[in-house]
Each structure stands twice: as C-alpha cells, then as structure tokens.
C-alpha cells in the first residue's frame, strides 16, 4: 500500500509530527496567497509498525532513497550556501554586485523547492511554499528585499545543514545494510573466499573475527545469519530515524514562517474589507439615487406644478403662491445638497470608468485641468478606481485652494501591475504631507493614509515657488 | 403632444406621466429600459402613430451606464421626426457631445433636477417638438468655464457672455430678449457681434446656431 496524499484539508494523520505551526494553508497552485485554516505541512498516513507490515518495506526503501539523493546533492547545496554567505561582504564594495549576491540568496528558494519536492515524493510530507517575494520599487528597497529574503536564507541554511546530516544519515544505515546483506548470504559465498591460516596452523575459509574465530561451521553460519537479520532491522530503524530528522528539518526550514502567514492573512482580509466597504458605498449611492432622489424630484415636480397652476388662477392669493415658491426652492436646494453628498460617497461618473469620472471632475474645477488617461493596458479594480478618483479630487481641491495655479495636468496610466496617477500644477509649491494650516492641513496626510490601505504610495515633489507634482501609485487590485 | 417616457425609476416615471397628463399631453407609452423603448416606438411607428417626443433617462438597466443614450441615438437614426429629450443625473459632456454630434434639430439634454422647474421642463419639451435644440444651463456653464482661457471668449463683454450662454442653451432671440430684459433688436446686435468675435458664420436656424456655439466651446464628439 502506498502512502496516499491529502493535498489540503483535514487534520494531519497520526504519523504527522506537528511542530506547533499556525494553521494556515498550503498555497494552491496558481493562487497568490494562502488561505487560513489548513496546516502548513501534512504528513501522509505513512505505513508503520513491524518491518513485515504492509507497505513498511516500501517506505523504508523510499526514505533510504531520499537519504541517498540528499547525500548526492549535499555537496552542491553546501557549496551554494558558502557562496551565498561569502558573496555579500566581498562584493559590497561594488554596490551593484550586491544585486548578484541578492539573487544568489533568492536562489536559495530554488533549493528549498527542490527539497520540498523530495520531501513530498519520498518522505510523504507536503510542505507549503513560503509567501512569495514582495515587490518593492526603488534601488535600496529592492536590494533589501533580495538580501533579506528569509525563505531564501532558510533554503540556503537547509542546504548547508544537509551536508553533515546526509553524510551520517546515509553512511550509517548503509553500513548496517551491508552487514545485513553480507551476513545473510555468507553461507553461500564463503567457500570462494581465500583460505586463511589460524594460529594453530589449520586453514579456514570464511569471515573472521580476530585470529582464531572463523565462521565456517553451520552453527556459526546460523549465528551470522541471525546477526545479518538484526542488522537489517537496524538498517530499517536507522533509515526511518534519519529520514525523520530530515523531515523535521524540512518542516521547520522549508515552509512559510508563522509571521509571514499572519501577514498574508492580514493582507487578504484587509483587501476584502476595502472591497466590501467600496461595494457598500456604491450600494448606498445607488439606493440614494434610485430612492430618495427620485422621490424628491417627483415631489418637486408636483409642488412646481401646483405653484404654476395656482399662479395662473385668477383669484390666487400671492402669499400662497409665494409659500409654494419657497417650498419649491427649498426642495431644489435639498436636491442639490443630496446630489453633492451622493457624489462625495461615490460619484456616479465612476461607474463609467476612471477616465470619464476624471474628465467630469476636471470640468467642474474652477482651474483649467487637462486630463490624460491611458488605461488601455489594464482596467483597475473598482475599489482602486474609487481611491484614485478621490485622490485626484483631493489633489485638485488643494490646487484650487492653496497653490494659486493657472492650470493643472492630470495623467493616469497603468503599468506593470501599478496604477500611476500624477497631478501637476504650476502654482507656488511648498506643499508638504504634514502641512498645518488654518483650514486644518492640506489633507495630504489623510490621502497618504487612504492610499496606504491598499499598499499604495504617495510622493510629493513641491519645491517652494516651483511647480508641484504629486504622484500616487496604487496596485491594480486591492487583494 | 404625444410623449413616450423611458425611465427606470417607477416613482419618477409615474410622476412625469401624471404631470404631462395634467398639462394636456398624451403619454402613449412608459417603459423602463432602452430595449423596451426602441420596441415600443417601433410598434407605434408601424401602427402609423409615431409619437412626437421621447423623454429618455440616460442611466437605465441592465448596465446603468448609457443605455438610454444609445437607445436615443438609435431612434434618431431611424425616425427623423421624433424629438428626443435626454435626462441625465449629472453633467456628462460626452453624452451631450454624442447626442449633438450630427443634426441637432429636435434634440435636448437636461439634468434630471431640471424637471423640478415644471414650466422650464414643459417649455423645453415644446421647443424640442418644434425642432429646436435644448441644452441644460449647467452643461453650458461647465463648457464656458473650460473655454475660459480662450482668447475669443475673453473678448466678449459680460452682456455678450450672457447672451452666448442662453444661445448655447438653445433659446431663440425672443426668449433671450425676455430673459435678459432687452429689446429684440439689441439681442440681434449682440448675436451678430458674438459671432463676429468668435469667427463663426452667423446663420438663421437656431439649431445650427447652437451647433456652431457648441463646436466653438469644443464639445466635439
């Protein structure tokens, strides 16, 4: 019976050691993030028990094969680890060389993947892949991500540790296996051994222990066979034992760390929260539009009609007409206010896309604004479009209120998974993130917070007197 | 006047219908989405009873983007004598550009809130049915604002700017005279001066006038 492989759900079988890792899932192929509630590693229900139990021999041979393979590649892994450790300090003087060192460290992930594959195929243990490398922009940040890649380092460490462990782990069981095979078959081939002289002058053939003890009598052959069988048992136990050591090492070094799983989980739930909030706001705006605003317009129509009819009646009391006039005016003001509130919650123009919404925004701006949107490459997620729209609205408000500019330019483009929004004006500059003011600040800090909820970034380039350029980077999706 | 209403909000649809009926117009059909509108008008046309005007909301099911606009454009292509008044929740210059792209006769674009001004709304209906053009003042304001830096516009006197705005809304000279409390002759003089300053060819037809102004204000489709 071969060990079956639960791919995901379900608790680990009784054979599985559980080093107390958090409950987070292996990465399903193709999905970028783990999902909660499934163990980080799973050991299949491996055959156990006596050596003659079904499947146990097969398992022993498989794990012995693992030890052999581990020994074969151990020198290379060790050499790689040495390079990974020695390279950064030695090329640090050429800063660009550090990138090479960084890639070598990230290459440790490849070793980890290889060992994970071996563990899955031969040790019967599925280990989840670590969280993917985070992308960062900027020279130093990118370098930091490469050099500090924890899964890469752990893969390298595994490779280094595997050398001594593989040597011992293969050599010792093999020695016992050799004794076992030799001892059990000695009775057959001992007659071809060259004769040796004992201390009393007699000639013997056979394995010898010391000068006088030869295994050439039937009782002694039987003893040797028994020893061989015991050695076989020892080989079996030792193989399983060393393989188990490798299993423990694999599960502790090759899977995702607890904190990275937590971070991934938090990112995913935050993305869900942002999307849900956006959907809810859109629904509120839709309800306002379809319900409240429609009703108000209908009422305004009726009051307007009543006022007109009354005004045209011959004996109409001007006071009544005046009252209806006021009521009508108040209703229209309410409608306008409601429309503004709805636009603040979710501008209806956004349903037609960011380009249309930004053009409408620009048209309403007292300062002339040129809008240039190029989203042919990719369509952002709705919640990202909302954030981009309100960012542009906030920035244009700042342009109008603080900059004294005569014109503004808004550019939007999508590139390599990022949405870029740039607002440039030719005003007096001097904008800062924490700028205090009589009106309570420029609002840029609040904008930076909002952008950060989706791991976006806000850059402000505003020298005093010079043009102001504010750039917002947003991922194309909140998840 | 025989009117077709296309509006997905039942409250508004009924309210509009009741208002029009009270003022002596006949609501021959009231539908809730763009396909139904085209179907109903086709059925009426086949029966030889093409309505005079269609009052259409831009944002309708199923997509709630511009279904009404597309239905209106389809109707304009098929039925030359049908006036179309398009309602929009907010100013969308692209819709206006598409609507006025070709022949602007008997076409109007208003904000939904404008319905609350009942006499203006009914007046707009009649102007469209008569083959003239109507454009919401708020749209005109936004377009004028955007064209502010144009030298031609800045050459206009304040009075001429007012006349230009009303012209862009599709008002006749008489209506402009009433609105600004001027004599008809004064309005004509202003109009000639405006066209001169903006280098536009003066023309008798109001709809061509509106088109010229809109093109000047860069309302290109």
Interface residues (C-beta under 8 A of the other chain):
Chain A: X289 X290 X293 X294 X295 X297 X298 X300 X301 X302 X304 X305 X307 X308 X328 X331 X332 X335 X336 X339 X343 X347 X348 X349 X351 X352 X356 X359 X360 X363 X364 X366 X368 X407
Chain B: X8 X9 X11 X12 X14 X15 X16 X19 X22 X23 X59 X64 X65 X66 X89 X90 X91 X92 X93 X94 X112 X113 X115 X116 X117 X118 X119 X142 X143 X145 X146 X148 X149
